[in-house]
Every structure is written in structure tokens, then in C-alpha cells.
Amino acid sequence: MKKTVIFGALTAAGLAAGAAAAGTLDDVKARGTLNCGVATGLVGFATPDANGEWQGFDVAVCRAVAAAVLGDATAVEFVPTTGKTRFTALASGEIDMLARNTTWTFSRDVDLKFTFVGVNYYDGQGFMVPKDLGVSSAKELDGATVCIQTGTTTELNLADFFRVNGISYEPVPIETNAEAQQQYLAGACDVYTTDASGLAATRAAFEAPNDHVLLPEIISKEPLGPLVRHGDNEWGDVVRWTLNALISAEELGITSANISEMSAGTNNPEINRILGTEGTLGEMLGLDADWAAKAITAGGNYGEIFEKNIGESTPIGLARGLNAQWTEGGLLYSPPFR
Ligand SMILES: N[C@@H](CCC(=O)N[C@@H](CS)C(=O)NCC(=O)O)C(=O)O
């Protein structure tokens, strides 16, 4: 196997969100737009379409928050971030929140001082190889060159996996997914490793997706979710409960098709509390009574957002799997709206 490129020492250490100021909700309201950090480009998750409009599963979280806070799902300034730049962008206040396949880990919470408000995609790290390589397990990758995005959990998991299995590899450090795709297709590395959802999205963009296989091993837990700075709990609550509203909406059967009808009142008290016809949940958050209705209207409930952007009917073709509702055998479980 090819041996290329040198290892770059890569860590997000040294960052601190200490500069975080409270009052993000007021800042966003005063500004009239939400500054939302997303990926630089990952089909299905966050990518500008032919008209330059951002689309995707992570983008939908930004739009839902903008709709909840500002009543306008288009009032978002999307800020592309790489694996490396995303934490500085959030810590410095350049963005109000990050919604970019980012894994919730101990050190990002405790050391970098960010609050993950929930999980919008339960993932795990996988490997993609060209079929021609003739490899059927990651354990056969001894000596391989591996394309890997810097500043990610992927780097550390990769090192752990090879160490535990007593095999060696040569990392080919990469900044963005687009670059990884290019390098991998050009043969600069034998293997591309990242979160399995990212591999599926990347492969879907290939001219000949069937010439590449995802190996069976999933070597880590990657709970991906939106995050905010420590120290601004009110803002954290807004983002957390917007995500929960999307998840609960699916569980309770609130959809794009029926939301205007349900917003007139139903015989389910929890639906009424979410949609603001009963109780004062919006007021508690510092938002309008119909904040969640606006968030759900922005792109549909969690299930609708999943199906439209990354689901089985899209080229990315992801099954719900762990991301099914708890009532369907998955891990999605919103706390109650009461
Ligand atoms: N889950 C990992 C990896 C996240 C990551 O960087 N993923 C890549 C590939 S799925 C990505 O989003 N690329 C998009 C881009 O480069 O803009 C983490 O949080 O560190």
C-alpha cells in the first residue's frame, strides 16, 4: 500500500470559550439574524444548492432556531467552518451556535467549555475503500495510508483502533470533506475514514459510488449535535428545546401537513403546550407562544427533515437505525414539554 504524506500534529487544545458572554438571545433578536456555524460542504448535511441557498439536515436545525427566535427561517447567516476552525468560531462569538456534525465528547464540554444541547444524529466512525483494494475488514488495513480530517475525533479514534489491533497506518491530514474526497479519489490515500453518515454522503457524490465500499467496522460512538458556549444557559435552553420540539413533533404526529390545523388546538394537552395554545412555555423561553410551531413549520418535524435530506429515498440513503424514535426502537427521546 502507498505510503505518503507526513503526520500533522492536530488538536483543538488551547481553545477556551471563556470569552463567552451571556445574552446571545438578545443579541440574535437585536441583530435580526442567527449566525449559525455549519460545515464547509457535506451533501445532505450542509451545502449550498444551485441558487446558493444552504440545504441539509444540520442546516435545518439552524433554520428551526431562527424561525423560533426571529419568526423567519431564512434569517440565518451560515458560516462555513472546518473541523479545526469550528471551535474558535463558537468560542470567539463569531457564531451563535454550531450545527455541524460535531461529536459530543467530555473534553469539548469540560475543557473547551461548550454545551451540547442534544443529539441530532447518533453516528459512529467507519472506513471507505475502493473495491479494487480487495479489503473486506478494517483489520486488514495494516500499512494503509488514511485520509483523515484534522481537528476531529476521527484522528484519535483511528490511532486507538490501529493501536489496539497492533497494526500501523500513515495518516494523510485533510482540512475539509471536499479535499478528502478529491485526495481519496486521486489515490493520495488508500482509505477515507470519518463518521459513517459522512462517508455515505461523500460516496453519494461520487460518479461511480458502487466502486467504493464501506467496511463493516464502526469503531466509535459519535453522538453529533448542536452546541453553544458555556455560560449562557438561556440561549442553550432555546437551542435545546427547539431541537426537542422537532423530535417531539415527530413522536406526537405533528407534521408540515397538519401543523396549521393542530395550531388551532387539539385534544392532546402536550401538543397544545408545544404549539402554544395552552400554557406559557414560549414566554418562559423569552419567545412568542408559537415559537415551536414556527420551528416545526420551517422544515417539518425531525423525521421529515431526516427523510428529505439524508433518508432512504435520497442518494445518501441512510436508514433511521439508532436515529429512530425510542417508540420505534431507536435512541431519540425528547424530554416532556410540560
Ligand atoms: N465527528 C467528528 C468529525 C466531524 C467532521 O469533521 N466530519 C467531516 C466529515 S463527515 C465533515 O463534516 N466535513 C464537512 C466539511 O469538511 O465541511 C468530530 O466532531 O470531530
The ligand as an SDF file (V2000), in Angstrom:
LIG
                    3D

 20 19  0  0  0  0  0  0  0  0999 V2000
  -17.4900   13.6680   14.3520 N   0  0  0  0  0  0  0  0  0  0  0  0
  -16.2300   14.2120   14.1620 C   0  0  0  0  0  0  0  0  0  0  0  0
  -15.9360   14.5400   12.6960 C   0  0  0  0  0  0  0  0  0  0  0  0
  -16.6770   15.7150   12.1220 C   0  0  0  0  0  0  0  0  0  0  0  0
  -16.2380   16.0540   10.7220 C   0  0  0  0  0  0  0  0  0  0  0  0
  -15.3190   16.8270   10.5260 O   0  0  0  0  0  0  0  0  0  0  0  0
  -16.8420   15.4910    9.7270 N   0  0  0  0  0  0  0  0  0  0  0  0
  -16.4750   15.7610    8.3730 C   0  0  0  0  0  0  0  0  0  0  0  0
  -16.7830   14.5780    7.5100 C   0  0  0  0  0  0  0  0  0  0  0  0
  -18.3100   13.8350    7.8910 S   0  0  0  0  0  0  0  0  0  0  0  0
  -17.2020   16.9820    7.8450 C   0  0  0  0  0  0  0  0  0  0  0  0
  -18.1490   17.4190    8.3950 O   0  0  0  0  0  0  0  0  0  0  0  0
  -16.8060   17.5370    6.7600 N   0  0  0  0  0  0  0  0  0  0  0  0
  -17.5120   18.6600    6.1980 C   0  0  0  0  0  0  0  0  0  0  0  0
  -16.5710   19.7510    5.8320 C   0  0  0  0  0  0  0  0  0  0  0  0
  -15.4000   19.4760    5.6690 O   0  0  0  0  0  0  0  0  0  0  0  0
  -17.0220   20.8730    5.7230 O   0  0  0  0  0  0  0  0  0  0  0  0
  -15.9410   15.3650   15.0730 C   0  0  0  0  0  0  0  0  0  0  0  0
  -16.8330   16.0220   15.5880 O   0  0  0  0  0  0  0  0  0  0  0  0
  -14.7720   15.6120   15.2810 O   0  0  0  0  0  0  0  0  0  0  0  0
  1  2  1  0
  2  3  1  0
  2 18  1  0
  3  4  1  0
  4  5  1  0
  5  6  2  0
  5  7  1  0
  7  8  1  0
  8  9  1  0
  8 11  1  0
  9 10  1  0
 11 12  2  0
 11 13  1  0
 13 14  1  0
 14 15  1  0
 15 16  2  0
 15 17  1  0
 18 19  2  0
 18 20  1  0
M  END
$$$$
